[in-house]
Amino acid sequence: MTTHATIDIETLGTNPDTVVLTIGGIKFNPHEDDGLHSEFYYRVDINEQLENGRSVLDSTLDWWSKQDKSVYEEALSEDNRIPVLEVLKALNKWLVGVDKIWCQGPVFDIGILENLYKQIGIHHNWSFWNIRDSRTLFGLMPKDPRKEMNFAAHNALEDSRVQSLCIQRVYKKLGV
């Protein structure tokens, strides 16, 4: 069975060294209709990252303040925050057996995660050639498939779920 995964992160900026708020992921077979499994979702310790010098952009804080209250609270509340090292080790373990990793623009998600791994001093377990960009894939379609779905954007797990479903739809539509 082919196992792909989507990863999405929510952050406090756009720089490679920005604070990561949440990490979400879903495993799936791109050649099936549905079959999503093995959810991954962690709320990362914000204070620990700030103490280690990770950055925050005021413009991103302003953007978060304009989001739906439930999305804002999920991303930014202090409840159930997990230490960075524990989250990164869990992500490495979760990715074992994954053939391809999809992100909505891997330069953002993967770039920030790789920077975080480097800062903490542990190795990530993916190779650059296994990273895929769903934004490019969706651009092959006449209309972005996410526009046809109703979902709570800016929740890392929900964004991963929708991204996975859309990848499956595009594969089917293109006969991949």
TIVEXDREN-332765 format. One record per residue (C-alpha): residue number from 1; chain; residue in three letters; z, x negated, y negated. Coordinates in nm, 4 decimals, padded with zeros to 6 digits, always signed. Layout:
<recs>
> NUM  A  ALA  Z  X  Y;
...
</recs>
This chain:
<recs>
> 1  A  MET  +00.0000  +00.0000  +00.0000;
> 2  A  THR  -00.0887  -00.1235  -00.3474;
> 3  A  THR  +00.2127  -00.1300  -00.5737;
> 4  A  HIS  +00.1683  -00.1441  -00.9466;
> 5  A  ALA  +00.4395  -00.1022  -01.2095;
> 6  A  THR  +00.4505  -00.0060  -01.5724;
> 7  A  ILE  +00.7066  -00.1600  -01.8041;
> 8  A  ASP  +00.7932  -00.0343  -02.1501;
> 9  A  ILE  +01.0538  -00.1593  -02.3935;
> 10  A  GLU  +01.2049  -00.0187  -02.7098;
> 11  A  THR  +01.3093  -00.2720  -02.9711;
> 12  A  LEU  +01.4418  -00.3335  -03.3207;
> 13  A  GLY  +01.1331  -00.5197  -03.4358;
> 14  A  THR  +00.7948  -00.6578  -03.3427;
> 15  A  ASN  +00.8656  -01.0318  -03.3345;
> 16  A  PRO  +00.8887  -01.2115  -02.9976;
> 17  A  ASP  +01.2617  -01.2713  -03.0582;
> 18  A  THR  +01.3502  -00.9123  -03.1481;
> 19  A  VAL  +01.6449  -00.7198  -03.0070;
> 20  A  VAL  +01.5520  -00.5186  -02.6970;
> 21  A  LEU  +01.7185  -00.1771  -02.6891;
> 22  A  THR  +01.5951  -00.0379  -02.3581;
> 23  A  ILE  +01.3671  -00.1368  -02.0705;
> 24  A  GLY  +01.1994  +00.1244  -01.8540;
> 25  A  GLY  +00.9663  +00.1014  -01.5592;
> 26  A  ILE  +00.8010  +00.3001  -01.2818;
> 27  A  LYS  +00.6291  +00.1833  -00.9635;
> 28  A  PHE  +00.3164  +00.3608  -00.8437;
> 29  A  ASN  -00.0073  +00.3362  -00.6489;
> 30  A  PRO  -00.2938  +00.3572  -00.9007;
> 31  A  HIS  -00.5242  +00.5064  -00.6378;
> 32  A  GLU  -00.3064  +00.8158  -00.5755;
> 33  A  ASP  -00.2430  +01.1320  -00.7731;
> 34  A  ASP  +00.1273  +01.0986  -00.8510;
> 35  A  GLY  +00.3443  +00.9102  -00.6042;
> 36  A  LEU  +00.5528  +00.7606  -00.8833;
> 37  A  HIS  +00.8690  +00.6004  -00.7495;
> 38  A  SER  +01.1456  +00.3479  -00.8016;
> 39  A  GLU  +01.2446  +00.4139  -01.1608;
> 40  A  PHE  +01.3986  +00.1283  -01.3592;
> 41  A  TYR  +01.5930  +00.1941  -01.6781;
> 42  A  TYR  +01.8527  -00.0139  -01.8570;
> 43  A  ARG  +02.0120  +00.0009  -02.2002;
> 44  A  VAL  +02.0499  -00.3640  -02.3045;
> 45  A  ASP  +02.3578  -00.4990  -02.4866;
> 46  A  ILE  +02.2623  -00.5094  -02.8557;
> 47  A  ASN  +02.5646  -00.7037  -02.9860;
> 48  A  GLU  +02.5146  -00.9827  -02.7325;
> 49  A  GLN  +02.1546  -01.0236  -02.8480;
> 50  A  LEU  +02.2553  -01.0274  -03.2153;
> 51  A  GLU  +02.5211  -01.2905  -03.1433;
> 52  A  ASN  +02.2496  -01.5017  -02.9773;
> 53  A  GLY  +02.0310  -01.4816  -03.2890;
> 54  A  ARG  +01.7732  -01.2220  -03.1873;
> 55  A  SER  +01.6035  -01.0585  -03.4840;
> 56  A  VAL  +01.5954  -00.7106  -03.6371;
> 57  A  LEU  +01.3345  -00.5820  -03.8818;
> 58  A  ASP  +01.4497  -00.3424  -04.1527;
> 59  A  SER  +01.1147  -00.1615  -04.1325;
> 60  A  THR  +01.1772  -00.0899  -03.7621;
> 61  A  LEU  +01.5278  +00.0406  -03.8373;
> 62  A  ASP  +01.3723  +00.2690  -04.0989;
> 63  A  TRP  +01.1122  +00.3842  -03.8448;
> 64  A  TRP  +01.3854  +00.4625  -03.5865;
> 65  A  SER  +01.5762  +00.6694  -03.8452;
> 66  A  LYS  +01.2715  +00.9001  -03.8733;
> 67  A  GLN  +01.2472  +00.9695  -03.4991;
> 68  A  ASP  +01.3777  +01.2772  -03.3207;
> 69  A  LYS  +01.7583  +01.2674  -03.3090;
> 70  A  SER  +01.7774  +01.2637  -02.9270;
> 71  A  VAL  +01.5274  +00.9758  -02.9017;
> 72  A  TYR  +01.7124  +00.7848  -03.1747;
> 73  A  GLU  +02.0487  +00.8314  -03.0049;
> 74  A  GLU  +01.9188  +00.7306  -02.6627;
> 75  A  ALA  +01.7699  +00.4118  -02.8027;
> 76  A  LEU  +02.0486  +00.3097  -03.0389;
> 77  A  SER  +02.3838  +00.4465  -02.9224;
> 78  A  GLU  +02.6303  +00.1903  -02.7896;
> 79  A  ASP  +02.7015  +00.3806  -02.4654;
> 80  A  ASN  +02.6326  +00.2167  -02.1290;
> 81  A  ARG  +02.4947  -00.1127  -02.2590;
> 82  A  ILE  +02.4428  -00.3776  -01.9891;
> 83  A  PRO  +02.4641  -00.7571  -02.0426;
> 84  A  VAL  +02.1242  -00.9221  -02.0898;
> 85  A  LEU  +02.1492  -01.1560  -01.7894;
> 86  A  GLU  +02.2345  -00.8647  -01.5584;
> 87  A  VAL  +01.9358  -00.6626  -01.6860;
> 88  A  LEU  +01.6901  -00.9508  -01.6492;
> 89  A  LYS  +01.8073  -01.0306  -01.2968;
> 90  A  ALA  +01.7742  -00.6605  -01.2071;
> 91  A  LEU  +01.4209  -00.6544  -01.3502;
> 92  A  ASN  +01.3229  -00.9609  -01.1455;
> 93  A  LYS  +01.4604  -00.7962  -00.8303;
> 94  A  TRP  +01.2900  -00.4634  -00.9095;
> 95  A  LEU  +00.9524  -00.6367  -00.9513;
> 96  A  VAL  +00.9545  -00.7972  -00.6052;
> 97  A  GLY  +00.6453  -00.6747  -00.4186;
> 98  A  VAL  +00.4651  -00.5503  -00.7305;
> 99  A  ASP  +00.0977  -00.6512  -00.7390;
> 100  A  LYS  +00.0177  -00.5723  -01.1051;
> 101  A  ILE  +00.2309  -00.5008  -01.4118;
> 102  A  TRP  +00.0941  -00.2671  -01.6776;
> 103  A  CYS  +00.2086  -00.2487  -02.0376;
> 104  A  GLN  +00.0825  -00.0664  -02.3432;
> 105  A  GLY  -00.0263  -00.3906  -02.5035;
> 106  A  PRO  +00.1309  -00.6690  -02.2937;
> 107  A  VAL  +00.1457  -00.9097  -02.5885;
> 108  A  PHE  +00.4277  -00.6906  -02.7191;
> 109  A  ASP  +00.6292  -00.5889  -02.4126;
> 110  A  ILE  +00.5711  -00.8928  -02.1914;
> 111  A  GLY  +00.5796  -01.1366  -02.4832;
> 112  A  ILE  +00.9194  -01.0111  -02.5980;
> 113  A  LEU  +01.0562  -01.0051  -02.2431;
> 114  A  GLU  +00.9330  -01.3593  -02.1740;
> 115  A  ASN  +01.1029  -01.4744  -02.4947;
> 116  A  LEU  +01.4269  -01.3074  -02.3843;
> 117  A  TYR  +01.4089  -01.4680  -02.0383;
> 118  A  LYS  +01.3520  -01.8081  -02.2010;
> 119  A  GLN  +01.6433  -01.7605  -02.4403;
> 120  A  ILE  +01.8786  -01.6653  -02.1545;
> 121  A  GLY  +01.7506  -01.9566  -01.9474;
> 122  A  ILE  +01.6189  -01.7852  -01.6359;
> 123  A  HIS  +01.2701  -01.7564  -01.4915;
> 124  A  HIS  +01.0755  -01.4290  -01.4910;
> 125  A  ASN  +00.8999  -01.3580  -01.1643;
> 126  A  TRP  +00.5524  -01.2548  -01.2786;
> 127  A  SER  +00.2411  -01.4603  -01.3336;
> 128  A  PHE  +00.0239  -01.4127  -01.6398;
> 129  A  TRP  -00.2734  -01.3100  -01.4248;
> 130  A  ASN  -00.0839  -01.0077  -01.2884;
> 131  A  ILE  -00.0368  -00.8472  -01.6312;
> 132  A  ARG  -00.2606  -00.5534  -01.7251;
> 133  A  ASP  -00.3148  -00.3664  -02.0527;
> 134  A  SER  -00.3210  +00.0116  -02.0292;
> 135  A  ARG  -00.4271  +00.0437  -02.3952;
> 136  A  THR  -00.7557  -00.1284  -02.3072;
> 137  A  LEU  -00.7951  +00.0869  -01.9946;
> 138  A  PHE  -00.7310  +00.4085  -02.1903;
> 139  A  GLY  -00.9846  +00.2931  -02.4509;
> 140  A  LEU  -01.2572  +00.3246  -02.1873;
> 141  A  MET  -01.2088  +00.7006  -02.1891;
> 142  A  PRO  -01.3633  +00.9417  -02.4417;
> 143  A  LYS  -01.0093  +01.0560  -02.5282;
> 144  A  ASP  -00.6754  +00.8802  -02.4779;
> 145  A  PRO  -00.5274  +01.0535  -02.1681;
> 146  A  ARG  -00.1762  +01.0413  -02.3183;
> 147  A  LYS  -00.2894  +01.2841  -02.5892;
> 148  A  GLU  -00.3188  +01.5545  -02.3214;
> 149  A  MET  +00.0446  +01.5191  -02.2157;
> 150  A  ASN  +00.3605  +01.6550  -02.3711;
> 151  A  PHE  +00.6375  +01.3969  -02.3465;
> 152  A  ALA  +00.9282  +01.2385  -02.5315;
> 153  A  ALA  +00.7618  +00.9293  -02.6774;
> 154  A  HIS  +00.9721  +00.6202  -02.7494;
> 155  A  ASN  +01.1925  +00.6577  -02.4463;
> 156  A  ALA  +01.1095  +00.3520  -02.2349;
> 157  A  LEU  +01.1354  +00.5341  -01.9010;
> 158  A  GLU  +00.9386  +00.8389  -02.0135;
> 159  A  ASP  +00.6700  +00.6204  -02.1712;
> 160  A  SER  +00.6408  +00.4283  -01.8410;
> 161  A  ARG  +00.6119  +00.7510  -01.6427;
> 162  A  VAL  +00.3353  +00.8885  -01.8661;
> 163  A  GLN  +00.1549  +00.5562  -01.8728;
> 164  A  SER  +00.1561  +00.5420  -01.4906;
> 165  A  LEU  +00.0204  +00.8954  -01.4559;
> 166  A  CYS  -00.2531  +00.8193  -01.7080;
> 167  A  ILE  -00.3525  +00.4978  -01.5299;
> 168  A  GLN  -00.3929  +00.7015  -01.2105;
> 169  A  ARG  -00.6063  +00.9596  -01.3952;
> 170  A  VAL  -00.8314  +00.6922  -01.5455;
> 171  A  TYR  -00.8731  +00.5180  -01.2096;
> 172  A  LYS  -00.9755  +00.8496  -01.0553;
> 173  A  LYS  -01.2097  +00.9390  -01.3417;
> 174  A  LEU  -01.3776  +00.5982  -01.3291;
> 175  A  GLY  -01.3931  +00.5951  -00.9478;
> 176  A  VAL  -01.1916  +00.2743  -00.9201;
</recs>
